[in-house]
Amino acid sequence: MSTITPTSTTEIAQAADVAGLELFDLMNEYQYEQVVMCHEPYTNLRAIICIHNTTLGPALGGIRMWPYQNEREAIVDAMRLARGMTFKAAVAGLNLGGGKTVVIGDPRKDKSEALFRALGRFVDTLNGRYIAAEDVGTATQDMDYVAMETPYVTGIDSPDGGSGDPSPMTAFGVFQGIRAAAKKTYGTHNLDGLRISMQGCGHVGSYLGALLHEAGAKLTVTDIHQENIDGVVEATGATVVAPENIYDVPADIFAPCALGGIVNPETLARLTASGDLKIIAGAANNVLDNDQTGQLLHDKGILYAPDYVINAGGLINVSEELGGYNGDRAKKRVEKIYDNLTRVFDLATDLNIPTHQASEKVALDRIASVRPIADVYTGRARTSWQHKPIALQG
């Protein structure tokens, strides 16, 4: 197989916009292994399972449920998210590849036991090449339904041997990443008194808000759902602004914890208008609209914590289920996101490159080092992915 090109996952959507959605062309350009279209008429299941790369091990990635406008939008989202999971696992030192599932539907109206059990059967046909987990729009109960049809799922309810909701661990990892960014920028990881504007107060955002508040940060938050905001405000006393105004809040740190693509030249101009912003670090995937914006952040001296490095806590947590879950061990591994980001920040400084390029280099170098002894994961024979993650060299 060809070497993975170091192109940002956000540029996959741009390539589709420019050339039209030619699926095999996109798969060839960005080195995808498999895209599976899943349909079950009784439940009206419409899902896409995308496997990007399995050099390091089976692809592990969440099931996202979202009311996509059309199939093309859903396919592109599955592809860019799957590729991000490849990088996320590689930088985290996990023996896992990258994959993702998206389900077309409204998670507030269209969920059912039958729908997720039908999806579980499709997951099972992949024979362990893809392992499912929770993501935006899905929850532990949904994973329990998937688990009724396949063993290739993580994040199931704790009494059944799983790790449960990964959101607390994702938030804990993001918190550690924000501390690492603060250390790089201010010389200390103490967050007391720092102004943090947080976009998104859902599962991860609510836990992250509590951690930031406990650390003494001054929070300004927003969300499209009032019930999410109410919970965070009750727990932290945060200031609330309308979703469209979060970019105008003077802050030291901007923490995007919703959907991706929200840092672009237009929003960046608003975020930096006060001259106070020094760090962008949050839980959202694919935060930057493209690589050019990453270069712009670098030129402006704003430290960006690459999304798939800082938000890897959930993946690290559920990966523990594959060898027998231990909560304390999982938390210690998630805490190392601080070290992983410090390594990326220092590499970016040494090479004078944007941090998103440094993180891609770390991921691609690891995959390249393993490729001579491992190629496409078949679901049989090779079981080294079950071993403990390696310690990456600084």
N, C-alpha and C positions, 0 to 999 in steps of 0.2 A: 504494500500500500504506500501511497505517497505521503510525504511529510506534511503535517498540519501547518497551514499558513497562519502567521500571527496577525490575522485580521480581526478587528473588534466584532463581537457578536451583533452589535447594533447595525453594522454595515450589511448584514444579511438582508434585513428588511429593505435597505436602500437599493441593494442589487436587484431585488424583486420588483421594486418600484420602477427602476430604470428599464430593465429588460423584460418585464412581465414575468409571471411565475412559471418558469420552466424548471420543473422539479429536479430532473436529473442533472441539469446544468448547475443548479445550486448545490446539489449533493456532491457533484464532482469538484466544484470550485472550493468548497469548504470542507471536503473530505468526510462526508456523512456515510455511515454504513447502511442505515435502514430507516425507512419511513413506512409505518403501517397505518392504513386507514381502517377504522373499526366501525361497523354499523350493525345495530340490532333493532329490527323494526318494531318489536313489541314495546320496548321502552323508549324508542326513538333515540337510542344511543348513537351519537356522532362524535367520534374521538379520533385523535391522531397520536400514535406512539412514535417518538423519534429517538433513534439511537445514533449518537454522534461518533463515539470512539470507545473501543473496549480494549485498548492496548494494556492498560493497567489492571483490568478486571471487568466484571459485569457492570453495565450501566445502571446507576442508581439515580433516580430523580423523581420529583413529586408529580402528583396528578393535579393539574390546575383546571378549575371549572369557571368559565367566564362566558358572558353573552356576546361572543364575537359577531361582528357584522356579517361576515361571510366565511366560507371555507378557506379562502386564500389567506385571510388575516390569521386564522387559527393555525394553519400549516406553518406560516412564517414565524409565528410566536413559538410554536413547538420546536422549530429548528434552532432559533437563536437561544432559547432557554437550554436546550440540550447541549449545545456547544459550550455555553457558560458552565454547565455542570462538569464537563470534562476538565476545564481549567480549575474549577473549584476543588474537585477531588485531588487533582495533581498537586496544587499548591499546599493543600492540607496534609499531604503525605499519605493519602488513603490509597489502597489498592483497588480502586474502583474507576469505572469509566463514566461517561456522561450520557444521560438520557432524560427524556421528559414526556409526559402525556398531557394533552389538553383535551378537555371535554367541552363541546359547544352547548351552552345552556346557562340559565340563570340559577346560581347556587341557592338563591332564596326561594325559588319556586319549583325547580325541575328535578330535585333530588328524589331518589327512591332506592329502596333496598335492591329491587330488581335491576335498576340501571347500573349500580356499582358492582353487583354480582356478574352482570353481563360483561362489564369491562374486565373484571377479574379473570374471566375465561379467556379473553383475548391476551391478557398479560401472561397467562399460563402457557399459551401456545408458543411463546418465545423461549421456553425451556431454561429460564434463568439468565438469559442474556440481558434482560431488563428487570430491575427490582423497583417496585413502586413505593411511593411515600406520600405524605400529605403536602399540600401546597395551597396557594391562594384559592379560596372558594371551596376547599374540602377540609374535613375534620377527622378526628380519630374514629368516630362512628362509621364514616365512609370507608376508612381503611379496614375496619372490622368486616364490613360487607365484602370488600375485595378479597379478604383473607378466607372467606368461606369457599372461594373457588380456586385459590392458588396460594402456595407457600411463599411466592416471590413478592412479598410486601412487608414493609416496615411501618413503624408508627402506630401499631395496633394498641388496643387498650392494655394497660399494665398488668392486670390480673391474668391475661392470656400470654404473658411472657414478653410483651413489647415494652417500648419506652414511652408510649402515650404521646401526648401533644408535644411536638418539637419546638413550639414557639418560645417557651422559657429559655431553652438552650440557645436558640438563635439570637434572642435578645441579649443573653449573657455574653455571647461571642461578639456581638456588635458593640456592647458596652466595653469589652476589653479592647476592641479595635479603636474606639474613640479615645480611650486612655492612651493607647500607643501613638495615635495621631497627635494628641495634646503634648505628649512627651517630646515628639519630634519637633513640634512647632514652638512650644513654650518652655521646654526644658524640664517639665514636670508633668506627670500624668494626673495630678490633682485637678479635678473638675470644679471644685468649689468656686462659685461666683461666675463661672462662664455662662454666657447666654447661648442657649441652644434652641433653634427653631426646628420642630419636628413635623414633618408632613406625613400623616397617616397614624391613626391610633387603633389599628386593628389588633389581631392576636399578638404579633410581635411588638408593635408600637406601644401597646399598653404595658407590657412587661418592661420594655426598654425605658419608658417614661418613669416607671417606679424606681429603676436602678439609677437613672440620672438624677432624679429628685433626691434620692438617698445620698448621692455623692455631692449634693450641694449645688447642682446646676440650676439655672433659672430658665424655665421652660416656656416656650410659646408653641401652641399646637394647633393643628387643623385636621379635619377629616370630612368626608362627604356624608357620613352617617352620624347623626346626633348622639345616638346611644353610645358609640365608641368614645366620642369626646367627653360625654358625661362621666364615664368611668375613669378616664385619665384625670380629669379635673378634680374629681372627688378624692383620688388617691394622691395627687401631687399639688393641687392648687395652681395648675398651669394657667397662663393667659391664653385665650382662644381668639383666633382670627378666622375670617372666611377663607375657604380653600384658595380662591384667586388672589388673596393678599399675603400668603405665606412667604412669597418671594421678596416682599417689601419690608419684612421685619428686620431691623438691625440686629445682627447676631454674630457671635464668634464662630459658631459651628452650625451648619445646615445638615440635618439628618433626614434624608428622604427614606420613608418607610412605607411607601405605597407602590404603585406601578412604575415602570421604567420609562426612560427617554425624556425625563423632565428637566435635566440640566442641558441647556442649549444656549446659543449666543444671546437669545432674547431674555430668557429667565436669568442667565448669568449676569447680564447687565443690571437687572433689578436686584439680584442677590448682593452684588458688590457696590451698589450705589452709595451706601453709607461708608464704605471703606473699611468696615470692621471684619468682614468674613475672612477667615484664615483656613478653615477646614470644611470639606464636604465628606461626611461619613454616615452611612445609614444602612438600613436592612433591605432596601429595594434592590431588585435585579435590574441589570442593564440601565443604570442611572444616566449615563451619557448618551446623547443622541448619536454621536459618532466620534471617531478618533480625533478629529480636528478640535472638538471641544476639549478633549483631554489635553491636547497640546496648548490650547488657550489657557486652561487652568494652570498648567506648568509655567507658562509665560507670565501669568499674573501673580505667581508665587502662592497660589492656593493649593494646599495639600489635599489630594483626593485619595481616599481609601478605596481601592478597587472593590467593586461590589461582591464578586465571587470569593474574595479573600475574607472580607469582614463578615459576610453573612453565612459563612460555612458551618456555623454552630449546629444548625438543624441537621445537616448532612452528617457531620461528625457524630452527632448523638444517635441518629437512627442506624448508622453503620455499626454501632456497638451491638445492635441486636443480632448481627450476622454471626457473632462468635459467643453469644450469651451476654445479655445486657447487665451492665453494672453502672448505676447512676453516678457514683463517686468517680469512677474511672473516666466516664464520659465527660464529666464536668472538668476534670483536670486536663483532658485533651482539648476541650473547647477553649479553655483558658489560654492555650498556646497560640490562639489567633493573635494575641498581643505580639508574640515573637515572630509569627509569620509575616505580619504587617511591618514590623520593624525591619525585617530582612528585605522586604520589598522597598520600603522607604530608603533604606541605606543604599540599595543597589541603584535606585533611581538617582540618588545624589552622586554616587560614584561615577555613573555613566552619563550624568546630566541629561536624563530622558524623563518623560512623564511617567508617573507611577503606574498607569495602566499598561504601558509598554514593559515596564520592569516586571510586573506580575505575570504577564504573558510569557516573558522570557523564562521565569522560574518554572512555569507550568510546562512549556514546550521542551525545555532542557531535560526535565524529568522524564517526560514521555519518550523523547528521543533516546535517552539512555537505556530505556527498557525495551524499546521496539526490536532490537536485534534478537531478543530471546522470547518475544511474545507478540502476537499479532491479533487477529480478530478473536474475541472470546466466543466460544461455541456453546457454553452452557454445560460442557462435559470436560472430563479429564483434569483441567487445571483448577486447583483449589487454593492457590496461594493468596487469593484475594481475601480469604478468611483470616489470614494472619494479622498480627498487629501492624499498624502503619509504620513505615520507616521514618527515621529521624532525618530530615533534610539537612544538608550541610549549609552553613552560612556562607 
